Each structure stands twice: as structure tokens, then as C-alpha cells.
Amino acid sequence: MRDAEIRELPQLIGQEVRVRGWLYNARSSGKLRFLVVRDGSGYLQAVVFKPSASETLWNDAERLTQESSLWVVGTVKEDGRAPGGVELGVSELGIVSLCPEYPITPKEHGPDFLLNNRHLWLRSKRQHAVMRVRNEIVFGIRDFFYQRNYVNIDSPILTPAACEGTSTLFSTDYFGDTAYLSQSGQLYLEPAAAAHGKVYCFGPTFRAEKSKTRRHLMEFWMVEPEVAWMHFDGLLDLAEEFVSSLVARVLDRCADELAWLERDVAKLAPAAERPYPRIDYGDAVERLKAKGFPAQFGDDFGGDEETALADDAGKPTMITRYPAAIKAFYMEPDPTDPARALAVDMIAPEGYGEIIGGSERISSYDKLEQRIAEHGLPRQAFEWYLDVRKYGAFPHSGFGMGIERVVSWMCGLSHLREAIPYPRMLNRLYP
């Protein structure tokens, strides 16, 4: 007899094993007691047969409650009707902790109740599947950059200056000075690109936006590559290759999880194939006008406009060369039209909005100095950032991708709050 995880059992048919976990649910049918056990790696139907069970074993099986922790011993049997294609004929059972009435039952619960019990809600099958997909995306991100010889550089979370202005930053006292929770690791990556060529950071970021939309969180995780010598067209290729590879990986490795989530993979599958549509901002405005939107050149697109543009193709769509006035100070102007920035937003279809924002960066010291002044940013806080252009300036490009929006899109979730283990929203800081 050996200890085994549920995910291993299809390779252990005919063997006696012990599985440790929690009771997901149970039902009886005459002389049979069916226990669905979960251990984090999968779900197992464990069957207790009354005529061959001891009185203690049968009674213990009957008194188990939802989410009680336990172990079961038995022989693994093939059964195509059972979860995972196997079941366990139980010969021994041990109750580790009998659970009192569990707060989250199969009945419907409101979102506030579920969020207040997020620490328990994570155990549910749907949330379990979402976190598994998120885990696959996270490892896919690291694999993608590792295989291409990028160096992971951890940008600081506490910063003395804002990346895009201070209006959406959380501030904190830093021994008498003001520090901010980072809204992006990008500025710190650019010097690292001068050291290593190809770099990325991957960590938590914070936006103090007083937004209650389903697309916003106060704390989220973002991956940001930065590449020396890469111009704008190369950046578009990188973003497209990156996202398509993640979609292909999730479709290949998370089929069970997507099925549990009832995700329509036929809508997701086109995003695994390149190329993605690329639309000039000016052309996007004209398309929106033709669809009846009151769009004007110079407007930033809202959620409805983004959805209308991306759903035409049924796969992520890249909007390029936005007006410089509505983009960040560090973005390189388009050499053919300085009023435009070499900027891109990648929009996911099905209403999920922007998943990537990026640009070629300004490489000229004088030009960056001018943009800092135009945006009213404190020059002293950006002296070190200007140094990157002062000492060996070089063309470079990068983008940022919020993980939760990508998880939401791939899983077909209606709100970002399910895409992160413990969501931080405008009025939620518990648990």
C-alpha cells in the first residue's frame, strides 16, 4: 500500500493506495455510500460497500460531513463513469477532522457572501479550476521568456515616483518621505535592459482607481518585458507570439478545467493562431463611426468601443499608433506623425478589453526631458531615468500584461474578482 495523489490513480489501477483529502460531497444508494474526495490534484469517487465493510467503517462513512478531512484506503478500479475515470473501493477510512456545518453549500450564494468567505470559496470546483488555469498561465509566462533567454529582474514595489502620474497611486510614509506602491515595474526594467538586453519583471502592481467595473482591481499581477534594440514592429510581433503561445498552452494543458468552467473553447481557439489583426488608431475611429459610435480622433476608447473592434475578428486585436496626448510620457513619437505615439493596446474579444499595453520608449535624452516637463512631473524624481538616455542611449520597447484580465478571458469569467486568490476592490480588503 502506498500514498498517492488522485491525479496519479489512472496509472495505479489494481493497486492498493491511501488517499488523503477532504470530502467534496457524498450520497447513498442502498448498500452503497459514494464519497467524492478531493485532494487538490483531482476528484475521486470512493465507494463503501456495506456488506463487506465493518460497522465502524460504514458508520464513519455515513457521519462524514462536507469538507471533513479524511483518508481512505482501497483498491483503484477503472470506471469510465467516475471522475477521472477511476474509483476507489474503500477498505479503510480515517476521519482526521469532522467538519461542522460548512458555510458554502451547493445552493446559490450572493457575491458578497462568497467574497467574505473567499478563504473557503477557493475550495469550490469552479474556483479550483480558475486557479489551475492561472497557475498554468503563470508558468507559461516564465517558460516563454526563459526559453528566449530573457532575464527576470524584480522591480521594487515601493517607489519614489509615479510611472504615469500620481493620481492613481497608493502613497505611504517612508520615514518622513512619501513613497508609492508601484503601478508598473517598467521604469526600473529599462536600465536593466541596458545591462542584459532582454529582461522582464513579474509581480504585484497597484492602482488606486475608484472604479467598480468588472475589469478593475486595486491590486493585480503584471508581467512586463523590456527589450533593447527592439523597434515598434518587433514589439507587435512579440506581443502576438506571447499571447498566442499562452492560449495554445492553456487549451492543451487545461482541458478539464475549461470543461468544468463550461468555457466555449471554440471562441478561445482562434487566439492560439497567428496573426492577430492590427488596426491603426485612425482607422479604428472610422470603424467605430461606421458602427454608430460617437468616436472622434483624440478619444480614448471605452469598453464598448474596444469590444466592437475586437469582436469583428474573434481574436485579440492590436490598436496601434494612438495620439501621443492620451498616452504616457515615455512613449516614442511616430516619426511619420509626431502627434502620434508608437503605442499599442491589445484588445481581447468577447468584451474582455485591453490585456496588453505597450510602446517603443523614447530613447532621446532631450525628448524625454521635454516630455517630463510637459506632463508636469518632478524632474528630480526622474534624474535616474534620464540617465538611461544620458549614458549609452539605445532604442528599446516593452509592454505590460495584467494577468487577471487574461485569466478572466481564457476562463470566460464575468468579473476579475474570481481571477485572483484574494481580490482587492474599492470597498473590499477582507479577508
C-alpha positions in Angstrom: 0.0 0.0 0.0 1.3 3.4 -1.0 0.2 7.0 -0.5 -1.0 8.5 -3.8 -2.4 11.7 -5.2 -5.7 11.5 -7.1 -4.1 12.6 -10.3 -1.8 9.5 -10.2 -4.6 7.0 -9.8 -5.3 6.2 -13.6 -1.7 4.7 -13.6 -2.3 2.7 -10.5 -5.3 0.5 -11.4 -5.4 -2.7 -9.4 -3.1 -1.3 -6.7 -4.0 -0.6 -3.1 -3.4 3.1 -2.2 -4.1 5.6 0.5 -5.5 9.0 -0.5 -5.7 11.9 1.9 -8.0 14.9 1.3 -11.4 16.4 2.0 -15.0 15.3 1.4 -16.4 17.2 -1.5 -19.8 15.6 -1.3 -21.5 12.3 -0.6 -24.6 10.3 -1.4 -26.0 6.9 -0.7 -27.7 4.3 -2.8 -29.0 1.3 -0.8 -26.0 -0.6 0.4 -23.5 1.8 -1.3 -22.1 5.0 0.1 -20.4 7.2 -2.6 -17.8 9.6 -1.2 -16.4 12.2 -3.6 -12.9 13.1 -2.2 -10.7 16.0 -3.4 -7.0 16.4 -2.6 -6.1 19.4 -4.7 -4.9 17.3 -7.6 -8.3 16.0 -8.6 -11.6 14.4 -7.5 -12.1 10.8 -6.6 -15.2 8.6 -6.2 -14.5 6.4 -3.2 -17.2 3.7 -2.7 -18.0 2.0 0.6 -20.0 -1.3 0.2 -22.0 -2.1 3.3 -22.0 -5.9 3.2 -18.2 -6.0 3.1 -17.5 -3.0 5.4 -17.1 -3.2 9.1 -19.7 -1.5 11.2 -17.2 1.2 12.2 -16.2 1.9 8.6 -19.9 2.2 7.4 -20.8 4.4 10.3 -17.8 6.7 9.7 -18.7 6.9 6.0 -22.3 7.9 7.0 -21.3 10.6 9.5 -18.8 12.4 7.3 -19.8 16.0 6.5 -18.9 18.3 3.7 -15.3 19.4 3.8 -14.3 16.9 6.6 -10.7 15.9 6.3 -10.0 12.2 5.9 -8.0 9.4 4.4 -9.3 6.4 2.6 -7.5 3.1 1.7 -8.6 0.9 -1.1 -8.0 -0.7 -4.5 -8.0 1.5 -7.6 -10.6 0.4 -10.2 -11.2 1.6 -13.7 -14.6 3.2 -14.1 -15.3 5.5 -17.1 -18.4 7.0 -15.3 -16.5 8.2 -12.3 -14.5 11.5 -12.0 -11.0 10.9 -13.5 -12.1 7.5 -15.0 -11.3 5.6 -11.8 -12.9 4.8 -8.4 -11.6 3.5 -5.2 -13.2 0.5 -3.4 -12.8 1.6 0.2 -11.4 -0.9 2.7 -10.3 1.5 5.4 -11.3 5.1 6.3 -10.0 7.6 8.8 -11.6 10.8 9.9 -9.0 13.4 10.6 -11.3 16.3 11.4 -15.1 16.2 11.3 -16.3 19.5 9.8 -19.2 21.4 11.4 -21.9 22.8 9.0 -19.9 24.2 6.1 -20.8 27.8 5.2 -20.7 27.3 1.4 -23.3 24.7 0.3 -24.5 23.7 -3.2 -27.3 26.3 -3.0 -26.9 29.7 -4.6 -24.9 32.4 -2.6 -24.6 36.1 -3.3 -21.2 37.5 -4.4 -20.7 39.4 -1.1 -21.2 36.3 0.9 -18.8 34.4 -1.3 -16.2 37.1 -1.2 -16.4 37.4 2.6 -15.7 33.7 2.6 -13.1 33.8 -0.1 -10.7 31.7 2.0 -13.3 28.9 1.8 -14.7 29.7 -1.6 -11.3 28.8 -3.1 -12.1 25.1 -2.4 -15.1 25.0 -4.8 -14.7 23.2 -8.1 -15.1 26.4 -10.2 -12.6 28.4 -8.2 -10.2 25.4 -8.1 -10.4 25.3 -11.9 -9.7 29.1 -12.3 -6.7 28.9 -10.0 -5.4 25.9 -12.0 -5.7 27.9 -15.2 -4.0 30.9 -13.6 -1.2 28.6 -12.4 -0.7 27.3 -16.0 -0.6 30.9 -17.4 2.0 31.9 -14.8 4.3 29.0 -15.6 3.7 29.6 -19.3 4.8 33.2 -19.0 8.0 32.2 -17.2 8.7 29.4 -19.7 8.1 31.7 -22.7 10.7 34.2 -21.5 13.2 31.7 -20.2 13.2 29.8 -23.5 14.0 33.1 -25.2 16.9 34.0 -22.9 15.2 36.8 -21.0 16.5 37.7 -17.6 14.0 38.1 -14.8 14.5 41.4 -13.0 12.5 42.1 -9.9 11.4 45.7 -9.9 10.7 47.4 -6.5 7.2 47.7 -5.1 8.0 50.9 -3.1 9.0 53.7 -5.5 9.7 57.4 -5.1 8.0 58.4 -8.3 5.0 57.5 -10.4 5.2 55.8 -13.8 2.1 57.6 -15.2 1.3 60.4 -12.7 0.3 60.2 -9.0 -3.5 60.4 -9.3 -4.0 56.6 -9.2 -1.2 55.6 -6.8 -1.4 54.5 -3.2 1.0 56.6 -1.1 2.7 55.7 2.2 5.0 57.3 4.6 8.6 56.3 4.1 10.5 57.5 7.2 9.3 61.1 6.6 9.3 61.0 2.8 6.4 59.9 0.5 6.7 56.5 -1.2 4.2 55.0 -3.7 3.1 51.4 -4.3 4.3 50.6 -7.8 1.8 50.8 -10.6 4.4 49.3 -13.0 7.9 47.9 -13.0 8.7 49.3 -16.4 10.8 52.3 -15.5 13.2 50.0 -13.5 13.3 47.5 -16.3 14.7 50.0 -18.8 18.1 50.3 -17.1 18.2 46.5 -16.7 17.7 46.2 -20.5 20.9 48.2 -20.9 22.6 45.6 -18.7 21.1 42.4 -20.1 19.4 43.2 -23.4 16.2 41.2 -22.8 14.5 41.4 -19.4 11.1 41.1 -17.8 9.5 41.6 -14.4 6.5 39.8 -13.0 4.9 40.9 -9.7 2.1 42.7 -8.0 1.1 46.2 -9.0 -1.4 48.7 -7.5 -3.8 51.2 -9.0 -5.8 53.5 -6.7 -8.6 53.9 -9.2 -12.1 54.5 -7.7 -13.6 52.1 -10.1 -16.2 49.4 -9.5 -16.2 47.9 -13.0 -15.8 44.2 -13.6 -12.4 44.9 -15.3 -10.7 46.6 -12.4 -8.8 45.6 -9.2 -6.8 47.7 -6.8 -4.1 45.0 -6.7 -3.2 42.8 -9.6 -0.2 41.0 -11.1 1.5 42.2 -14.2 4.3 40.8 -16.5 6.4 43.3 -18.3 9.1 42.5 -20.9 11.6 45.2 -22.0 13.9 44.6 -25.0 16.9 46.5 -26.1 17.2 47.3 -29.8 13.6 46.4 -30.4 11.6 48.8 -32.5 7.8 49.0 -32.7 7.1 46.4 -35.3 9.2 43.9 -33.3 7.2 44.7 -30.2 3.9 43.9 -32.1 5.4 40.5 -33.2 6.5 39.7 -29.6 3.1 40.6 -28.1 1.3 38.4 -30.6 3.7 35.5 -30.2 3.4 35.7 -26.4 -0.4 35.7 -26.1 -0.9 33.1 -28.8 1.5 30.8 -27.1 -0.3 31.1 -23.7 -3.7 30.4 -25.3 -2.3 27.3 -27.0 -0.7 26.1 -23.7 -4.0 26.5 -21.8 -6.0 24.8 -24.4 -3.6 21.9 -24.4 -3.0 21.5 -20.7 -6.2 22.8 -19.0 -8.9 20.9 -21.0 -10.5 19.5 -17.8 -10.5 22.9 -16.1 -12.0 24.7 -19.1 -14.7 22.0 -19.2 -15.5 22.5 -15.5 -15.9 26.2 -16.2 -18.1 25.5 -19.3 -15.8 27.6 -21.3 -16.6 27.7 -25.0 -13.2 26.7 -26.4 -14.4 27.3 -29.9 -14.3 31.0 -29.2 -10.9 30.8 -27.5 -9.1 28.6 -30.0 -8.7 31.2 -32.8 -6.4 33.2 -30.4 -3.9 30.3 -30.5 -3.2 31.1 -34.1 -1.3 34.0 -35.6 -1.5 36.6 -37.0 -3.7 38.9 -35.0 -5.4 41.9 -36.7 -3.5 45.2 -36.4 -5.6 48.4 -36.8 -4.2 51.9 -36.9 -5.9 54.1 -34.4 -7.3 56.5 -37.1 -8.8 53.5 -38.9 -10.3 52.3 -35.6 -12.0 55.6 -35.1 -13.5 55.4 -38.6 -14.7 51.8 -38.0 -16.4 52.9 -34.8 -18.1 55.8 -36.5 -19.4 53.3 -39.1 -20.8 51.2 -36.3 -22.7 54.2 -34.8 -20.3 55.2 -32.0 -19.7 58.9 -31.5 -15.9 58.4 -31.7 -13.6 61.3 -32.5 -9.9 61.4 -33.2 -8.2 62.0 -29.9 -10.7 60.0 -27.8 -9.5 57.1 -25.6 -11.7 54.1 -26.3 -14.1 52.8 -23.7 -15.1 49.2 -23.1 -18.0 49.2 -25.6 -15.7 50.6 -28.3 -13.0 48.0 -27.6 -15.5 45.2 -27.7 -16.8 46.4 -31.0 -13.3 46.5 -32.5 -12.1 43.1 -31.2 -15.3 41.1 -31.8 -15.0 41.8 -35.6 -12.1 39.4 -35.7 -13.0 37.0 -32.9 -9.4 37.0 -31.6 -7.2 39.6 -29.9 -6.8 42.8 -31.9 -4.0 45.3 -31.7 -4.8 49.0 -32.0 -1.7 51.0 -32.9 -0.3 54.5 -33.0 -2.5 56.3 -30.6 -2.5 60.1 -30.2 0.5 61.0 -28.0 -1.6 63.3 -25.9 -3.6 60.4 -24.4 -0.6 58.2 -23.8 2.2 58.1 -21.2 5.2 60.5 -21.2 7.8 57.9 -22.1 6.3 56.7 -25.4 8.3 57.3 -28.6 6.5 59.6 -31.1 5.7 58.2 -34.5 8.5 59.5 -36.8 5.9 59.9 -39.6 3.5 61.8 -37.4 4.9 63.2 -34.1 1.4 63.8 -32.8 1.0 60.1 -32.5 2.9 57.6 -30.3 4.4 54.3 -31.2 1.9 52.7 -28.8 -0.2 49.6 -28.9 -3.2 48.2 -27.0 -4.1 44.6 -27.5 -7.9 44.1 -27.0 -9.3 40.6 -26.2 -12.6 39.6 -27.8 -15.9 38.8 -26.0 -15.8 42.0 -24.1 -12.7 41.4 -22.0 -11.0 44.6 -23.1 -7.3 45.6 -23.0 -5.0 42.8 -22.0 -1.7 44.4 -23.2 -0.5 48.0 -23.3 3.0 48.8 -24.7 5.1 51.1 -26.8 8.5 51.8 -28.2 10.2 54.0 -25.5 11.7 57.4 -26.0 15.5 56.9 -26.4 16.5 60.6 -26.8 17.6 62.4 -23.6 16.3 65.8 -24.8 13.0 64.5 -26.0 12.3 62.6 -22.7 13.3 65.7 -20.7 10.8 67.7 -22.7 8.0 65.2 -22.1 8.6 65.0 -18.4 8.2 68.8 -18.3 5.1 68.7 -20.5 3.4 66.2 -18.1 4.3 68.3 -15.0 6.3 65.5 -13.5 9.0 66.3 -10.9 12.3 66.4 -12.7 14.3 65.4 -9.7 12.4 62.1 -9.2 13.3 61.1 -12.8 17.0 62.0 -12.9 18.0 58.3 -12.7 15.5 57.5 -15.5 17.1 60.2 -17.7 20.5 58.7 -17.0 19.5 55.7 -19.1 19.4 58.1 -22.1 22.4 60.1 -21.0 24.8 57.1 -20.7 24.6 55.0 -23.8 21.1 55.7 -25.2 19.6 52.9 -27.2 16.2 52.1 -28.9 14.0 49.8 -26.8 10.4 48.6 -26.4 8.2 46.8 -24.0 4.7 46.1 -22.8 2.7 45.2 -19.7 0.1 42.5 -19.4 -2.3 42.2 -16.5 -2.6 38.5 -15.5 -6.2 38.7 -14.1 -7.7 40.0 -17.3 -6.0 37.2 -19.3 -7.2 34.6 -16.8 -10.7 36.1 -16.9 -10.8 36.0 -20.7 -9.4 32.4 -21.0 -11.7 31.1 -18.3 -14.8 33.1 -19.5 -15.3 34.8 -16.1 -17.7 37.7 -15.7 -15.5 39.6 -13.2 -11.8 39.9 -12.3 -12.5 39.1 -8.7 -12.5 35.4 -9.5 -9.2 35.6 -11.3 -7.0 36.3 -8.3 -7.0 34.4 -5.0 -7.8 37.3 -2.7 -9.3 40.3 -4.7 -8.7 43.8 -3.5 -11.5 46.1 -4.8 -12.8 49.6 -4.0 -14.7 48.5 -0.8 -13.0 45.2 -0.1 -9.9 44.5 1.9 -11.2 41.3 3.7 -10.2 38.5 4.0 
